[in-house]
Amino acid sequence: MAKVVLAYSGGLDTSIIIPWLKENYGYDVIAMVADLGQGDDYDAVREKALKSGAAGVHVRDVKREFVEDYLFPLVRSGAVYEGKYLLGTSVARPLIAKCLVETAEAEGAEAVAHGATGKGNDQVRFEVSVMALNPDLKVVAPWREWDIRSRQEAMAYAAARGIPVPATKERPFSMDQNLWHLSHEGGVLEDPGNAPPEDLYLLTVPPERAPDRPTYVELEFERGVPKRLDGAAVDPVTLVERLNALGGANGVGIVDMVENRLVGMKSRGVYETPGGTILVAAHRELELLTLDRNTLHFKDTIAVRYAELVYDGLWFTPLREALDAFVTETQKPVTGRVRLKLYKGNCVPAGAWSPCSLYDQELSTFEEDEVYDQKDAAGFINLFGLPVRIQARVRRRNR
């Protein structure tokens, strides 16, 4: 029988896809589970996939690759989608697609499948990434083919086949979790007028219930890459895990937003990204200390485009690689330490130091100094304002 490799999580959608693929395509289904730090019981996930009808299961531990090759480049780029979203789901999809392709090639499968809906961004991210890595693989997207039209119908389909699923009528949220974040969509969140329910958060305590005393954290970077936490060298995965714990305990990293999906509609999501929020804030403070004005401002412009590429599923493209080359060049002086204060949902600077700092206290001081002649500013202003002066004279003459 022909084989298909399914991106499997054990959640509602992928749980019912296994029997559906067998019933409608006659495929042998190979379940591929990518461990990106979501903290699942993978023995249980494996058993559930097999009981659901999978012919085989591959569990891929790609946490370190996720952090080093996807998350750290994202942090260095400064990419934040629409000013709020730290791209936790978006940045994981190309790596999952890479695992899908590698598993399909190892299994000799003719196709891959995913559980993304026809309304969402993930279908694009998965399929464009697969195209980039192996254009000969067929892609099956059940949500675009079957008659199931809602999560309630999906739960009924699962129940009819004896497949237990985590979603319930009381907690119908669609959630995606990895080492970087946890997202929540659906249910009462579909109305932007509804505040998130108090029991929604799983990684982060609500800020009002965070400790009454601040927590301080210190991060050290080398060329834009975080290397040490509170003075101790830690591996990349442990670094993110510890920052998640610190940020989560202090209510840091909650984002509630209505975003513009690639497919044309707006959607409302609530994201928990405690560790990522701390890393992005620390990296930004160090860039402010070490990058010159022109480089920093231009980098900010490409960060918007970088975020769009990641959000749109265009990770494996020449433009993203070219932007990474630019970012890598800008990060040469981004070395040093940043101290942050975490307090009731806030993450604020508490000091930054760098051997590459461009800040000159003697030059910037409001006190008396010997290095700056304030009279020089008059000539600078005259030249800087010359176009404005000329335009004003022309307007006055033509009134």
C-alpha positions, 0 to 999 in steps of 0.5 A: 500500500502507498504511504502517507506521512502525517504531521501528528500531535495527538490533538483533535484534528490529527487524531481523526485524520488517521482513520479518515486517510485510511478510509478515503485514500487507502493509505498506510499512515505513518504518524510523525511527531515533532518534539519542539518542547511541547512537553507531551507524553510521547509514549502515550502519543505513540500509543494513541496514534497506533490505536487510531490506526497508524501503521508506524510512528516517528517521534523526532526530538528537534528541540535544539535545532528549533532553538538554534536554527529557528528561534535564535535567528528570529530573535536576532532579526527583531521580527515581531508580526504586527507589533505584537506576535512573536511568531511562536506557531509560524516559526515552528511550521517550517521545521515540522515540514522539514521533519515531514519531508525527511520522514517521507523520504526515509519511508518511501512515502508518496505523500504528506498530510497535515491537520491545518484548516482551509481557513488558517495560515498553517496550511500555507506554511506547511505546504509551501515549505514542503514544496521548497524541500521536495516538490515531488511530494503530494500533500493531502489536506483533509480539512479542505476535502472532508464534510466535517465543518466544525470542531463539534463535528470533529469531536463527534467523528472521533467519538464514533470511532472510539478516539479520545481527544483533549478538546471538550465542549467546556474547553473547545480552544484550539491550542498550539504549544512548543518551547517558544509559546502557547497559543489559544484560539476559538471558543469565547475568544472568537468574539474580540469583545470577550476578555480571556477567561481567567483559567485560560493561561497555562504557562503564565500566571495572570499579572495581578496574581504574580509576586509582589516583589520583582525578579531580576534576570541577566542575559549575556549575548555573543554576536546577538546569540544568548549564551549565559543566564545569570552568569552561568553558561546554559545550553539553548534549550535549557535557557529558553525553558528557564526563561519560560519559568521565570517569565511565566511566574511573573506574568510576563509574555501574554499577548491578546490580539486581532491579527491579519491572517495571510488568507485574508481574514482577521482572527483573534488569538491569545498567546503566552510567550514568557521566555521569548518576551524576555529574550526579545527585550534583552536583545533589543536593549543590547542593540540600542547600546551597540548599533549605530543609528543608520544600521539600527533603523534600517534593520528595523525596516527589514524586521517587518519584512522578516516577520511577514516572511515567517508568518506567511510560511516563506522560511525556505526562500532566498529572501529570508536567507539573504535577510539573515545574511544581513542580520548576521553582519549587523550582530557582530557588535551585539555582545554584552550583558543585559539586566531586566526586571520582571514584575507583574507582567512587565519586563523592563530594562535594569542595566546594559553593558557591552565592550562594543557600546557606542554610548559615551557618557562624557559626550552625552552628559548634561554636565560640563565636558571637554569633548563637545563644542555646543557652538558647532550645532548652529552650523549643523542646524543651518545645513540640516534645515536648508531644504525646509528654509528654501521650501518655506521661502517658495511657499511665502513667495507664491501666496 
